[in-house]
Amino acid sequence: MSFAPLAQLTLHLRELEETGLRRFRRTTETPCQPHTVVDGEKLLAFNSNDYLGLAAHPLVVEALREGASLYGAGSGASHLISGHSQAHERLEEMLAMMISPFIPSVRALSLSTGYMANLAVLSALSGMAKDDITFFSDELNHASLIDGIRLTRAPYKVYRHADMEHLSQTLAACASAAKVVVTDGVFSMDGDIAPLPVLLKLCEQHGAWLLVDDAHGFGVLGNRGAGVLEHFNLRSEQLIYMGTLGKAAGVSGAFIAAHEHVIEWMVQRSRPYIYTTASAPALAHALLTSLRILRSDEGCRRRSHLHSLIHQLSSAPVPNAWKRMVSTTAIQPIVIGSNQAVLQASHDLISQGIWISAIRSPTVPVNTARLRITLSAAHTSTDVDRLVQALAPVVLA
Ligand SMILES: *Cc1c(COP(=O)(O)O)cnc(C)c1O
């Protein structure tokens, strides 16, 4: 090989392999559901974010079919050109209605993915406050928030995880005219819930916006599934809410809900919103059905079943050498430590027919590699029993 950059790359890839950091994709052959077929093998999966079991719900699947016959396969253009369909419009109205108890004069904007929604809202916020803005970011925030902040090229401060004392000092020491505190609602790799009542109080004291990424709370937390703002019963015009629609809502996409002027500014100026093709209207149409279920009594039953599974798992023992994260949500990680040990544990579980993903750096800090167990309302308590039994010998080994 004589092309030096390629030789260098080959070396990097070998290094990933040797340090247990090479990632593999496994190919699923069934809809997203607990009992799945993966690369030809039957496995019981505990690794999706389909928390309510809506991804394969017959009514949602039927709505997607109906959406395709009503609107065709693709949107054909960006929202500002001709891609904004009636289905997108209705979806935004329904989302705004869901978040209206928590943010005055709220409006919602739908985007194709949560990753993009974070880039879009962060770049809009920085554009609003030209050159005099600082972001404050929890050290465990999701990659899309980190990347979104970097995209703005504005200064930012990282505060220690959920450390309100540290955040308070950092805010007090900052002279910027505009401040934005950015946090996950439910931390994606740890499962703990951000201390939002205190965060909001600090933001109100310091005149800061509070951007909450509720990818893992929307649909799951709150009596009617409106997410972490409903869970804490907060209300403020300083709140900016990001929810995703490919996790508990079971389909695809994301949204920003905020004061209507924030949303209008995004429509005018947010490049990640403007310069991309609108998602397929059929997806928005399917989401109308999934949100209807999520807010209904059926949604409440699914959430309460999920909570009983969370209780069942979190009261079962885990091996002494492992560290269970303190989590009351559907994300129940077990920290194992080294890359090799977590890969070994994940393989042992696969050999017992259980699929749990090994999460390693850089997704989580070095030496905190973990099994990220996620539960869904589609699991039965028998499924969770099987998981608990499978963990036992892994523990002793
Ligand atoms: C999954 C996730 C996202 C990205 O959402 P997608 O719709 O999958 O792009 C953003 N933030 C957090 C915390 C997430 O877990």
PDBQT file of the ligand as one rigid body, heavy atoms in Angstrom, charges set to zero:
ROOT
HETATM    1  C1  LIG A 401     -31.164   9.461  20.775  1.00  0.00    +0.000 C 
HETATM    2  C2  LIG A 401     -30.823  10.782  21.343  1.00  0.00    +0.000 A 
HETATM    3  C3  LIG A 401     -30.762  11.920  20.541  1.00  0.00    +0.000 A 
HETATM    4  C4  LIG A 401     -30.854  11.850  19.050  1.00  0.00    +0.000 C 
HETATM    5  O1  LIG A 401     -32.148  11.562  18.628  1.00  0.00    +0.000 OA
HETATM    6  P1  LIG A 401     -32.340  10.848  17.214  1.00  0.00    +0.000 P 
HETATM    7  O2  LIG A 401     -33.768  11.100  16.879  1.00  0.00    +0.000 OA
HETATM    8  O3  LIG A 401     -32.026   9.423  17.439  1.00  0.00    +0.000 OA
HETATM    9  O4  LIG A 401     -31.393  11.515  16.268  1.00  0.00    +0.000 OA
HETATM   10  C5  LIG A 401     -30.551  13.139  21.138  1.00  0.00    +0.000 A 
HETATM   11  N1  LIG A 401     -30.369  13.235  22.475  1.00  0.00    +0.000 NA
HETATM   12  C6  LIG A 401     -30.393  12.157  23.278  1.00  0.00    +0.000 A 
HETATM   13  C7  LIG A 401     -30.196  12.325  24.746  1.00  0.00    +0.000 C 
HETATM   14  C8  LIG A 401     -30.604  10.895  22.738  1.00  0.00    +0.000 A 
HETATM   15  O5  LIG A 401     -30.584   9.826  23.515  1.00  0.00    +0.000 OA
ENDROOT
TORSDOF 0
